[in-house]
Structures are given as structure tokens and as C-alpha cells.
Amino acid sequence: MNKKIILFFVILMTTLAVAGQQPFKVKGLCVAAPAKPEVNEFVSLIHEKLYPVGVNTLILRVDYGYEYESHPELRNGNPLSKADVKKLVEACKARNIRLIPQINLLGHQSWASNVGKLLEVYPEFDETPNVKLPEKYEWPNPDGLYCKSYCPQHPDLHKIVFELVDEITAAFEADAFHAGMDEVFYIGHDQCKRCRGNDPAVLFAGEVTKIRNHLALSNKEFWIWGDRLIDGKTTGIGLWEGSYNNTHQAINLIPRDVVICDWHYEKAHPTPFLFASKGYNVVACPWNVSQVAVDQVEMMKMLRKNASGEMRERYAGIVHTYWSGAKGFIDGMFEKTERGKNDPSVQTFKELVKIW
């Protein structure tokens, strides 16, 4: 064989191997935004614990815990002020950490026995207005209800939602926004006079596209959880990490520049390939089982190593998820309490950062 051809293949294979071993573009953490009294501690967390282990992306679940000026009626609890948020922004800027705020849109408009702030103030947006939450927490709820959804076709909804999105992304000086959109079990419901009879995939894709298009007007990237885009029945993944109500068909209908957060907590399901093969950038998301997190890292490395040039960069990285309050994560990372220190999600994060 011609020596030049041999040299070409050696260089090519070396390049592919190195590319597969390059660090992930995204090494992230998704956690609740700190409560107002915890802001200074959270700033210390950024400087002393997140930056040193390589975190470069921080998704903060803000929801209605901010002093919205566009809709003060939607402020919840003891909300963060502009000055509080500025402290978080400056800390992330100093450490070159991308800061992405989240407001749960479409689904997760209630939790346990409590309706969320949006439907509390604007009950006309409720997709299931006749389903009443129990007075105290029950699992499952009498209707089998997990979390309420808003009606994506209500004519007055998006003016309010987009004003919140614009305000929170401006406050966080963010170039991206996370809308949640996971575990949407109530969509196209018979109780909704606008949505009933419509294909859930079309409704879901329409809402994703509408939010994405609004963000694109100001050149902001759109992130969502990926579970509603996975066929839970065919894959055997089930109705939590996948869809049983046909929303999975929306994977072929939404814009390809949406970033997918592919969460799996019990196994490292190889679904990142599904998203990457459809043209999406995807991050794998563990929670509280260290071995699953390790397996997800190794899987993403393997996928990058063996991917084509077109596919490789779509395997963007890892985002760890922490589903209790920010205080628990702070206490765990600084080992302030035995409970925090032994928190399985904190322990998983500590194992994860050793190998990502």
C-alpha cells in the first residue's frame, strides 16, 4: 500500500481517537436556585467547590422565586432580588461558568397537594380544571394525577410566560433558558376545550417550537428535558423516563437546535444516540446512583469515540441533577451536616467529577 495512504489512515485514526477522548463541552449541575438567605453560601459554593472540579454550566431552577417586575403577582415566598441574582451572575462570570435559569413550562404546574403559582393566580390556564388536588399529599392522587399542566393553546398564556422568560434571562444575563417540560402526562386532555382531540405530539411540539422561536428572537439557546421525546413502551424505559401518550413523535417535529437533557437515574440507557442521530445536542443526566453516573460518562465517551464527525460534537457532555433544595447541596459539598455529607446525590456528584 502506498506510504502516503498508510500515513493518511494513521493520522485519521489518531485524530478520531483523540477527538473521542477530548473533554466534554458541557460539565454541568442542575440545582434549585438558592433561597434568599443562602445566596452568599451559594457564591462560596461556586468559587470553592464547583469551579475547582470543572463545572462550566450551572442550571438554576428559579421558577417563581424571583422578584418579577413584569408580574409581581407571580412572586413566590421570599424571592431573590436583582442584587441577589447579580451576586450569582458575577461569581459565574469570574469562573467562566455558563449560567442558565429555569422556569418549568407546560408540565409541573403543581406538586403533591399544592398548585403552582401560575395556576394559582391564573386558574383559567389549567389543562385539567376539574381535577382537584387532595388536601394532603397522597401517592398516587385519586385521579392518578402527578402534576398539572397548563393549556398550551390558551390565547392569554404566552404573553405572560414570555414576559417572565425575558425578565429572568435578562436578570441572569443568560444566553440560554431551560423550560423543564418533563413528565407531561396531561396534554390534549378531554377537560380542555381547546386541546381535547388534538394529537399530544403536535401539541407538545407546538409548545416547544413556540418557546424556542421566542428565544431565538434574542439569540438565546433553548434547553429541555428529553423524556417526553422517548417512546417509553417500545424502549421498555417506562412512562416516567419515556412517553406513553404519543408525545415521543414530537422528536421529528421540533427544531434541531433545542438542547436535550437526557435524564436516566437507574440505568445508563443509550438514548443519547437517539437524540444525536436526530440532529440534537444532548447531555446525559444522572442523579443519585454513583455507578449509573459513571456508566453514563463512559457511555458518552464511547459514543464520542465511535461517532462520525457529524455526530461527535452532539454528545455534548454531562449535567448532574440535584432534586432537593440548594441548602442540602451546599451542606453536602461543604460537609456541614451528616445528612448532607451522606446525601446519595451529593456523593454521586463527587464521584462523577472525578472522571468527567
C-alpha positions in Angstrom: 0.0 0.0 0.0 1.2 3.5 -0.8 3.1 5.0 2.2 1.1 8.2 1.8 -2.2 6.4 2.1 -0.9 4.5 5.2 0.2 7.8 6.8 -3.2 9.3 6.0 -5.1 6.5 7.7 -2.7 6.6 10.7 -3.4 10.4 11.1 -7.1 9.9 10.6 -7.4 7.2 13.2 -5.3 9.1 15.7 -7.4 12.2 15.1 -10.6 10.2 15.7 -9.2 8.6 18.9 -8.1 12.0 20.3 -11.5 13.6 19.4 -13.3 10.8 21.3 -11.2 11.5 24.4 -11.5 15.3 24.4 -13.2 16.8 27.5 -16.9 17.3 27.3 -18.1 20.7 26.2 -20.7 20.6 29.0 -19.8 19.6 32.5 -22.8 20.8 34.4 -25.0 20.9 37.5 -28.8 21.4 37.7 -29.9 22.5 41.2 -32.6 24.7 42.8 -31.8 28.3 42.9 -30.7 29.2 46.5 -33.2 30.8 48.8 -32.5 34.4 49.6 -30.6 33.7 52.9 -28.4 31.1 51.1 -27.1 33.3 48.3 -23.7 34.1 49.9 -23.2 30.5 50.7 -24.0 29.5 47.2 -21.5 32.1 45.9 -18.9 30.4 48.0 -20.0 27.0 46.6 -19.4 28.3 43.1 -15.9 29.5 43.9 -14.7 26.8 46.2 -16.5 23.6 45.1 -17.9 23.9 41.6 -15.1 25.7 39.7 -12.3 23.6 41.1 -13.9 20.3 39.8 -14.5 21.7 36.3 -18.2 22.7 36.3 -18.7 25.0 33.4 -22.5 25.0 33.2 -25.0 25.8 36.0 -28.7 25.4 35.5 -30.7 27.1 38.4 -34.3 26.2 38.9 -35.7 29.6 39.7 -39.4 29.2 38.7 -41.3 31.9 40.7 -38.6 32.6 43.3 -37.6 35.9 41.8 -38.9 39.4 42.3 -40.5 39.6 38.9 -41.4 43.2 37.9 -43.4 42.3 34.9 -45.7 40.1 37.0 -45.3 40.7 40.7 -48.4 38.7 41.4 -46.4 35.6 40.5 -43.6 36.1 43.0 -43.4 33.1 45.4 -42.2 33.0 49.0 -39.1 35.1 49.8 -38.0 35.7 46.2 -34.5 36.6 45.0 -33.9 40.2 44.3 -31.9 41.7 41.4 -29.0 42.2 43.8 -29.1 38.6 44.9 -29.1 37.4 41.3 -26.2 39.8 40.4 -24.0 38.1 43.0 -24.6 34.7 41.4 -24.0 36.2 37.9 -20.8 37.8 38.9 -19.5 34.6 40.6 -20.2 32.6 37.5 -18.6 35.2 35.2 -15.5 35.2 37.3 -15.2 31.4 37.0 -16.3 31.2 33.3 -19.4 29.2 34.2 -22.4 29.4 31.9 -25.5 30.3 34.0 -28.9 29.0 32.7 -32.1 29.9 34.6 -35.1 27.5 34.5 -38.8 28.0 34.8 -41.0 24.9 34.5 -43.2 25.3 31.5 -46.1 23.2 30.2 -45.9 20.5 32.9 -45.1 20.5 36.6 -47.6 23.2 37.3 -48.5 21.6 40.6 -46.8 19.4 43.2 -48.3 17.0 45.7 -51.3 18.8 47.2 -50.2 22.3 46.1 -50.9 24.0 42.8 -48.1 26.1 41.3 -48.0 29.8 41.3 -49.0 30.2 37.7 -52.2 28.2 38.0 -52.9 29.6 41.5 -53.0 33.1 40.1 -54.4 32.2 36.6 -56.6 29.1 37.1 -58.0 29.6 33.6 -54.7 28.3 32.2 -55.3 24.8 33.8 -55.4 21.9 31.3 -57.4 19.8 33.8 -59.7 22.4 35.6 -62.0 19.7 37.1 -59.2 17.7 38.7 -58.8 18.9 42.2 -55.6 18.3 44.2 -56.1 16.4 47.5 -56.0 18.4 50.7 -53.0 16.5 51.9 -50.3 14.6 49.9 -51.3 11.3 48.6 -49.5 8.9 46.2 -50.9 8.4 43.8 -53.5 11.2 43.8 -57.1 9.9 43.5 -57.1 10.7 39.8 -53.7 9.2 39.3 -52.6 12.8 38.7 -48.9 13.5 39.1 -48.5 17.2 38.1 -50.9 19.5 36.4 -50.1 21.1 33.0 -51.1 24.5 31.6 -53.1 24.7 28.4 -50.6 25.4 25.6 -53.4 26.8 23.4 -54.9 29.4 25.9 -54.8 32.7 24.0 -53.6 34.7 27.0 -50.9 32.3 28.2 -47.8 33.2 26.2 -47.8 36.9 26.7 -47.4 36.3 30.4 -45.0 33.3 30.1 -42.7 35.1 27.6 -42.5 38.3 29.8 -41.3 36.1 32.6 -38.8 34.3 30.4 -37.5 37.6 29.0 -37.2 39.1 32.5 -35.4 36.1 34.1 -32.9 35.7 31.2 -32.1 39.4 31.4 -31.6 39.3 35.1 -29.3 36.3 34.8 -27.6 37.8 31.8 -28.2 34.4 30.2 -27.7 33.3 26.6 -29.8 30.2 27.2 -33.0 29.2 29.0 -34.3 25.8 30.4 -38.0 25.2 30.3 -38.2 21.8 32.0 -41.1 20.3 30.1 -40.6 16.9 31.6 -43.2 14.4 32.8 -46.1 16.0 30.9 -48.8 13.4 31.4 -51.8 15.8 30.9 -51.8 17.2 27.4 -54.7 17.1 24.9 -56.9 16.3 27.9 -60.7 15.8 27.5 -61.3 18.5 30.1 -59.6 21.1 28.0 -62.0 22.6 25.4 -59.0 23.9 23.3 -56.7 20.9 23.4 -59.0 17.9 23.5 -58.9 15.7 20.4 -55.5 17.1 19.3 -52.5 14.8 18.9 -50.3 15.2 22.0 -47.2 15.1 19.8 -48.4 18.0 17.8 -49.4 20.0 20.9 -46.0 19.2 22.6 -44.0 20.1 19.5 -46.0 23.2 19.0 -45.2 24.5 22.5 -41.5 23.6 22.3 -41.3 25.4 18.9 -43.2 28.4 20.1 -40.9 28.9 23.1 -37.8 28.2 21.0 -38.8 30.7 18.4 -39.4 33.4 21.0 -35.9 32.8 22.5 -34.4 32.8 19.0 -35.5 36.4 18.6 -32.8 37.3 21.1 -30.3 34.6 20.1 -30.9 32.5 23.2 -30.5 28.8 23.2 -33.4 26.5 24.4 -32.9 23.5 26.7 -35.5 20.9 27.8 -35.6 17.5 29.5 -35.8 14.7 27.0 -38.2 12.2 28.5 -41.3 13.2 26.5 -39.4 12.6 23.3 -38.7 8.9 24.1 -41.1 6.1 23.2 -41.4 4.6 26.7 -43.3 1.5 25.6 -41.1 0.5 22.6 -37.9 1.0 24.5 -39.2 -0.5 27.8 -38.0 2.6 29.6 -41.4 3.2 31.1 -43.8 6.1 31.5 -41.5 8.3 33.7 -38.4 8.3 31.6 -40.4 7.9 28.3 -43.8 8.7 26.9 -46.9 6.6 26.8 -49.2 9.3 25.4 -47.6 9.8 21.9 -45.6 12.9 22.7 -42.5 11.0 21.6 -43.5 11.6 18.0 -42.6 15.3 18.6 -38.9 14.3 18.2 -39.5 14.6 14.5 -41.3 17.9 14.7 -39.3 20.3 16.8 -36.3 22.4 15.8 -32.9 20.7 15.8 -31.2 23.4 17.8 -33.0 22.6 21.0 -30.6 21.1 23.6 -31.8 17.8 25.2 -31.1 16.9 28.8 -31.5 13.1 28.7 -32.1 12.0 32.3 -31.9 8.4 33.5 -31.4 7.5 37.1 -31.4 3.7 37.4 -29.6 2.7 34.2 -27.4 4.4 31.7 -29.8 3.9 28.8 -28.1 4.6 25.4 -30.8 7.1 24.4 -28.2 9.9 23.8 -27.7 8.2 20.4 -31.4 8.6 19.6 -31.2 12.4 20.1 -27.8 12.8 18.4 -29.0 10.8 15.4 -32.0 13.1 15.0 -29.6 16.1 15.0 -29.9 17.4 18.6 -27.1 18.2 21.0 -27.6 16.1 24.1 -26.3 15.8 27.6 -26.7 12.8 29.8 -28.1 13.5 33.3 -27.6 11.3 36.4 -29.0 11.9 39.9 -28.2 9.7 43.0 -26.7 6.4 41.9 -22.9 6.7 41.5 -22.5 3.7 39.3 -25.2 5.0 36.9 -23.3 8.3 36.7 -20.0 6.6 36.0 -21.7 4.4 33.3 -23.2 7.5 31.7 -19.8 9.2 31.5 -18.2 6.1 30.0 -21.1 5.7 27.5 -20.8 9.3 26.3 -17.1 8.8 25.9 -17.7 5.6 23.9 -20.3 7.3 21.7 -18.0 10.2 21.0 -15.1 7.9 20.3 -17.0 5.9 17.8 -19.1 8.6 16.3 -18.8 10.2 12.8 -17.6 13.7 12.6 -21.1 14.9 12.2 -22.3 13.2 15.3 -19.4 13.5 17.7 -20.0 17.0 19.0 -23.7 16.4 19.5 -22.7 14.3 22.5 -22.1 17.5 24.5 -21.5 16.2 28.0 -23.0 15.6 31.4 -25.3 17.5 33.7 -25.7 16.2 37.2 -29.2 16.8 38.7 -29.9 17.5 42.4 -33.6 17.4 43.4 -33.6 18.8 46.9 -33.2 22.4 47.9 -29.9 24.2 47.3 -29.1 24.2 51.0 -28.9 20.4 51.0 -26.3 20.5 48.2 -24.3 23.3 49.9 -24.3 21.4 53.2 -23.3 18.2 51.5 -20.4 19.7 49.4 -19.0 21.6 52.5 -19.8 18.6 54.7 -21.6 20.8 57.2 -24.1 18.1 58.2 -24.0 14.3 58.3 -27.2 14.3 56.3 -25.7 16.5 53.6 -22.5 14.6 53.6 -24.3 11.3 53.1 -26.8 12.5 50.6 -26.6 10.0 47.7 -26.9 12.7 45.1 -24.0 14.7 46.6 -21.9 11.5 46.8 -22.8 10.8 43.1 -21.7 14.2 42.1 -18.4 13.8 43.9 -17.8 10.5 42.1 -18.9 12.0 38.8 -16.5 14.9 38.7 -13.5 12.6 39.3 -14.0 11.1 35.8 -15.8 13.6 33.6 
